[in-house]
Amino acid sequence: MIPPDPELELPEFRPVGKGHLAVALGVACACVLYVTSSVLTRSYSEAFFATPLFVGFVVGLASSERPYRNAFLTLMLALTFSVLTLREGVICILFSLPILVPLTFVGAYTGHTARRWQRQRRARRQLGAAALLLAVGWQAFDGATDDPAAHPLHSASLFVIVDAPPAAVFEQLTTTQLEVGGPWPWFLEVGLPIPRRLEVVRPGVGGSVRLEQSTGVGEGRITEWVPGETLEYRVDSYRVDDSPFHITRLGRAPDYGLRAERVGDWLTVERVRFDVAALPDGKTELLRTMVWRRHLAPHFYFGWLQQAIIERGQARLLAHLRQVLAERPRRSAPPSPPVDRVDRVAAAPSWAPR
């Protein structure tokens, strides 16, 4: 009998491991819960960010060994898939990892613990299905009771001293196309719309303003107008024109994510206000106040994070505005009377938990 030639032998068939099956099951569950959340919920709420908890539970329940590795691999694959399909932005995912990763591990621990108590495969399947139904039920309840108009309000106020008279500062703010250039911190460039131009298209109450940013164009409506003193407007619409993988993409019914993302998914700008005040030395105090409504939860994490990012961006914007307004040629304007108020205290950030 001729001995078999090792080089001609077929490779040994190795079935897919249980760990791979657990990861595949977890990714499928993550996709299902993401779609249901996009359809049922109205914002990035607690029900949306709780998805890794239930996915980790299913993976831990299906893993005979290494549940945490399988759960973490599932999370990374699901997040990568959401970026490649232009559903979420890279920066937003990085900001969310401090919440997503612990929830995934908690779910994996709970699911693997339940696996040790439930030896029967049928009972484990029923438990995993119940967890998914609970997640979908939470999303449906959240979508039915959530009111984005009642989400927490934030405010950020800051002022700078401009080496120009108040009349000239207000005139340049409202009668010319104000361009803001200069370098911005890298984490603001990749994570926020960067202001480029501000133009008052039609002055007066009920008029319009146009805001060009790095990620699109915003259209605002003037709500308060005091010549030489106050300009306040509200952003009504925003047309997004950003690069892929940049900000946020959350599909909602009836669009199901087929059109461009909306900034309103994560915040709504209620009003932006510029106050111009004269100082005794002929300079001008320019105060900018921004009030917005946060649509990100949970509060304990995104509350301070969004507040800090907006405040940092506003400080850099005002620094650029001061430079631009001071360098422009001053037009002849009557001097403004001196004002006793020299130091106006910026309003403290105010926001309430959801």
C-alpha positions, 0 to 999 in steps of 0.5 A, spaced: 500 500 500 502 506 497 503 511 503 499 518 502 503 524 500 502 529 505 503 534 500 496 532 497 492 531 503 486 536 504 487 541 509 483 539 516 476 542 516 476 546 523 469 549 525 468 556 527 469 557 534 464 559 539 467 565 540 466 567 533 459 565 533 458 570 539 461 576 536 457 575 530 451 574 534 453 580 538 454 585 531 447 582 529 444 584 535 447 591 535 445 593 528 438 591 530 438 595 536 441 601 532 436 601 527 430 600 532 433 606 536 434 610 529 426 609 528 423 609 535 427 615 538 428 622 537 435 624 540 441 621 543 438 619 549 439 614 555 436 608 551 440 609 545 447 609 549 444 603 553 445 599 546 452 596 548 449 594 555 444 589 552 449 587 546 454 585 551 449 581 555 447 577 549 455 576 547 456 574 555 450 569 555 453 566 548 460 566 550 463 559 553 469 563 555 473 570 554 466 574 554 470 580 555 474 579 549 468 577 545 464 583 547 469 588 546 471 585 539 463 586 538 463 593 540 469 595 535 466 591 529 459 595 530 462 602 531 467 601 525 461 598 521 457 604 523 463 609 521 464 606 514 456 606 513 456 613 514 452 613 520 456 616 525 462 620 526 469 618 528 470 624 533 463 622 536 465 615 537 471 617 541 467 622 545 462 616 547 467 611 548 468 612 556 460 610 556 460 605 551 466 601 553 464 600 561 456 599 559 459 593 554 463 590 560 457 590 565 453 587 560 458 581 558 459 580 566 451 580 567 450 575 561 456 570 563 454 570 570 447 568 567 450 563 563 453 559 569 446 559 572 442 557 566 445 551 563 440 549 558 441 552 551 433 553 550 433 557 557 439 562 554 436 563 548 429 565 551 433 570 556 437 573 550 431 574 546 428 577 552 434 582 553 433 584 546 425 585 547 427 589 553 431 594 549 427 595 544 421 596 549 425 602 552 427 605 546 419 605 544 417 608 551 423 613 550 421 615 543 414 616 545 415 620 552 421 624 549 420 631 548 426 635 545 423 642 546 424 640 554 431 638 554 436 641 558 438 648 556 446 651 556 448 658 556 455 660 555 457 668 555 464 671 554 466 678 553 473 681 550 475 688 549 476 691 542 480 697 541 475 700 537 469 705 538 462 701 539 459 704 533 464 702 529 464 695 532 457 694 531 457 697 524 462 692 522 458 686 525 452 688 522 453 691 515 459 688 512 461 680 511 465 679 517 470 673 516 474 669 521 480 666 520 486 663 524 488 657 527 483 653 531 485 647 536 485 641 532 480 637 537 475 643 535 477 643 528 475 635 527 469 635 532 465 642 531 463 646 526 468 652 525 465 659 524 468 662 517 463 668 516 457 672 519 453 676 515 447 680 516 443 679 510 437 683 512 437 688 518 432 689 524 427 685 528 425 679 523 431 680 519 436 674 517 443 672 518 447 668 514 453 663 518 458 660 514 461 654 517 466 649 516 461 644 515 455 648 512 451 654 512 446 656 517 440 661 516 438 665 522 432 670 524 434 676 528 429 676 534 432 683 537 436 689 534 438 695 538 442 699 533 449 700 536 448 696 542 445 689 541 444 684 535 440 677 537 438 672 532 436 664 532 438 659 528 432 656 524 436 652 519 442 648 517 445 645 511 450 640 512 456 640 507 461 636 511 466 631 509 464 623 511 466 620 518 466 627 521 460 629 525 454 625 527 449 621 523 443 619 526 437 616 521 430 617 524 423 616 521 421 617 516 428 619 513 431 613 515 438 616 515 438 617 507 439 624 507 444 628 510 445 629 518 442 635 522 446 638 527 439 638 531 441 631 533 445 633 538 444 640 540 439 646 538 441 653 538 436 657 541 439 664 541 446 668 539 447 675 542 452 680 541 452 686 546 456 692 545 458 697 550 462 703 551 468 703 555 471 710 558 477 709 554 474 709 548 474 702 547 469 697 546 466 691 550 463 686 546 459 680 549 457 674 546 452 669 549 450 663 546 444 659 549 443 652 546 439 646 548 443 639 549 440 633 546 445 628 548 444 624 554 446 621 560 447 628 563 453 626 568 457 625 562 455 629 556 453 635 560 460 638 562 463 635 556 458 639 551 459 645 556 466 645 556 467 644 548 462 650 546 466 655 551 472 653 549 470 654 541 467 661 543 473 663 547 477 662 540 472 665 536 472 672 540 479 672 540 479 672 532 473 677 532 477 682 537 483 681 532 479 682 526 475 688 528 481 691 531 485 691 525 479 693 520 480 701 518 475 705 522 470 708 519 468 715 521 463 715 526 460 719 532 464 718 539 459 714 544 458 717 550 462 714 556 458 708 560 459 708 568 459 700 567 466 698 566 466 690 568 460 686 566 461 679 569 459 674 564 453 670 565 455 663 569 454 657 565 447 654 567 444 647 565 439 643 569 439 635 569 434 631 564 
